[in-house]
Amino acid sequence: MTIRKITGWTAVIVFITLISFFVIRIIDLQEIKIAKEKQMDKLPDYCFIDIYDNAFCTKDFEQGKPIILILFDPYCPSCEQEINGIYQNREIFQNISLAMITMSDKESCRRFYITHKLNEIPNLHVLRDTTYHFIQLAGMVGAPETFVYNEEKELLHKFTGEVKATTLIQSIYEKK
């Protein structure tokens, strides 16, 4: 065999090896993503800090009510639109436990809470994930991300991006 043939075959082998490596890596990442999503199929036990520095855990949600979790950022325009829709339809949401969860600091959360009159929605909790573990567990890729759970804390729907209030209500009463 000549040097040229050996070099050619070596290049082919290296190319195939690299392609194989990338394919395996993509498959691994997809499996990790699927595993993370499955962890959210049932509302995980987790504790947060509210805007008054009190602990609030997922087990503290009122039993027998659907739950809507909104992962948000106080400076996100789509998050503002989503909460404005909930605020405008707050009577419809009164029998649903609501939580807005963020990684942001306490002052930004308080400002968001006051600006959007969230005190007028008594069943809404504005919470901070100070360890960032829940946000990672949820696989958040952008804000807002909304999780809708039934009364048994089973995931019904996950939405990425702004969701209209009517869509949230419909998602609770539809079958998965």
matplotlib code that plots the C-alpha trace (Angstrom):
import matplotlib.pyplot as plt

x = [0.0, 1.2, 1.4, -1.4, -3.8, -2.9, -3.5, -6.8, -8.0, -6.8, -8.8, -11.9, -11.5, -11.0, -14.1, -16.3, -15.0, -15.9, -19.3, -20.0, -18.9, -21.2, -24.2, -23.6, -23.4, -26.6, -28.4, -27.0, -28.2, -31.6, -31.9, -30.9, -33.6, -36.2, -35.2, -35.5, -38.9, -40.1, -39.0, -41.6, -44.4, -45.3, -44.9, -41.6, -41.2, -39.3, -39.0, -38.7, -38.4, -41.2, -40.8, -41.1, -38.2, -40.6, -40.2, -42.9, -42.8, -44.7, -46.4, -47.9, -50.2, -53.8, -54.9, -57.5, -56.8, -55.0, -51.6, -50.1, -46.4, -44.9, -41.1, -40.5, -38.1, -39.3, -37.9, -39.4, -42.2, -43.8, -43.9, -45.6, -48.2, -49.0, -49.4, -51.5, -53.9, -54.1, -54.7, -57.5, -59.2, -58.3, -61.9, -61.6, -58.3, -59.6, -59.9, -56.4, -53.1, -50.8, -47.0, -44.6, -41.0, -37.8, -34.1, -34.1, -33.4, -35.9, -36.2, -36.9, -39.6, -41.2, -41.2, -42.9, -45.4, -46.3, -46.3, -48.6, -50.9, -50.4, -51.5, -55.0, -54.6, -54.7, -54.0, -50.8, -47.3, -44.3, -41.3, -37.6, -35.5, -32.4, -30.4, -31.4, -32.1, -35.8, -35.2, -32.6, -34.8, -37.6, -35.2, -36.0, -34.8, -36.5, -39.1, -41.9, -42.3, -45.6, -46.4, -50.1, -50.8, -54.1, -55.4, -53.2, -50.1, -49.7, -48.4, -51.1, -49.3, -46.0, -45.9, -42.8, -43.4, -46.3, -49.6, -53.1, -55.2, -58.0, -55.5, -54.3, -57.9, -58.7, -55.5, -56.7, -60.0, -58.7, -57.4, -53.7]
y = [0.0, 3.4, 6.3, 8.1, 5.1, 4.8, 8.6, 8.3, 5.4, 7.1, 10.2, 8.1, 6.3, 9.5, 11.1, 8.1, 8.1, 11.8, 11.4, 8.4, 10.5, 13.3, 11.0, 9.3, 12.7, 13.9, 10.7, 11.1, 14.7, 13.7, 10.9, 13.4, 15.8, 13.1, 12.0, 15.6, 16.0, 12.8, 14.2, 16.9, 14.4, 14.5, 17.8, 17.3, 18.0, 21.3, 24.4, 28.0, 31.4, 33.9, 37.6, 38.0, 35.4, 32.7, 29.1, 27.8, 24.1, 22.4, 20.3, 23.5, 23.9, 23.5, 19.9, 19.0, 22.0, 22.2, 23.9, 26.3, 27.0, 29.8, 30.0, 33.6, 36.6, 39.9, 41.7, 39.5, 41.2, 37.8, 37.0, 40.3, 39.6, 36.2, 37.4, 40.4, 37.9, 35.9, 39.2, 40.3, 36.8, 36.3, 35.3, 32.3, 31.3, 31.5, 27.7, 27.1, 27.3, 29.6, 30.1, 32.2, 31.0, 32.9, 32.9, 36.7, 38.7, 39.6, 43.3, 42.5, 40.0, 42.5, 45.2, 42.8, 41.8, 45.4, 46.7, 43.9, 44.1, 40.4, 41.0, 41.0, 37.4, 35.7, 32.2, 33.3, 32.9, 34.7, 32.5, 32.5, 29.4, 30.6, 27.3, 27.2, 23.4, 23.5, 25.7, 23.1, 20.2, 21.8, 22.1, 25.8, 27.1, 30.5, 32.5, 32.0, 28.3, 27.2, 23.8, 22.8, 20.1, 18.4, 17.9, 14.8, 16.9, 15.1, 17.1, 17.9, 20.4, 22.2, 25.5, 27.3, 31.0, 33.2, 31.4, 33.1, 32.8, 31.0, 28.4, 27.8, 27.3, 24.9, 22.9, 22.1, 20.7, 18.8, 15.3, 14.9]
z = [0.0, -0.7, 1.7, -0.2, 0.3, 4.0, 4.5, 2.7, 4.7, 8.0, 7.1, 6.4, 9.7, 11.6, 9.9, 10.7, 14.3, 14.7, 13.2, 15.5, 18.5, 17.6, 17.0, 20.3, 22.1, 20.5, 21.6, 25.1, 25.3, 24.0, 26.7, 29.4, 28.1, 28.2, 31.7, 32.9, 31.4, 33.0, 36.4, 35.9, 35.1, 38.8, 40.6, 42.5, 46.2, 46.3, 48.5, 47.4, 49.1, 48.7, 48.4, 52.2, 52.8, 53.9, 52.7, 50.5, 49.3, 46.6, 49.3, 50.6, 47.6, 48.6, 48.2, 45.5, 43.3, 39.9, 39.9, 37.4, 37.7, 35.6, 35.4, 34.7, 34.7, 36.0, 33.0, 30.4, 28.3, 27.5, 31.2, 31.8, 29.1, 30.5, 34.1, 32.8, 31.2, 34.4, 36.4, 34.0, 34.4, 38.1, 39.0, 36.6, 38.3, 41.9, 42.3, 40.9, 42.8, 41.0, 41.5, 39.6, 40.1, 39.2, 39.8, 40.1, 43.3, 45.9, 45.0, 41.3, 42.4, 44.8, 42.1, 39.7, 42.4, 43.2, 39.6, 38.4, 41.5, 42.2, 45.8, 44.3, 43.3, 46.8, 45.4, 43.6, 45.1, 43.7, 44.6, 44.1, 43.3, 45.1, 44.4, 40.7, 41.1, 40.3, 37.2, 36.0, 36.9, 34.8, 31.9, 31.4, 28.1, 28.0, 29.9, 30.4, 30.7, 32.2, 33.8, 34.3, 36.9, 37.8, 41.3, 41.8, 40.8, 37.5, 34.6, 32.0, 29.8, 29.5, 27.5, 26.3, 25.7, 26.5, 27.0, 26.9, 30.1, 28.1, 26.9, 30.5, 31.7, 28.8, 29.4, 33.0, 31.8, 28.7, 29.0, 28.4]

ax = plt.figure().add_subplot(projection="3d")
ax.plot(x, y, z, "-o")
ax.set_aspect("equal")
plt.show()
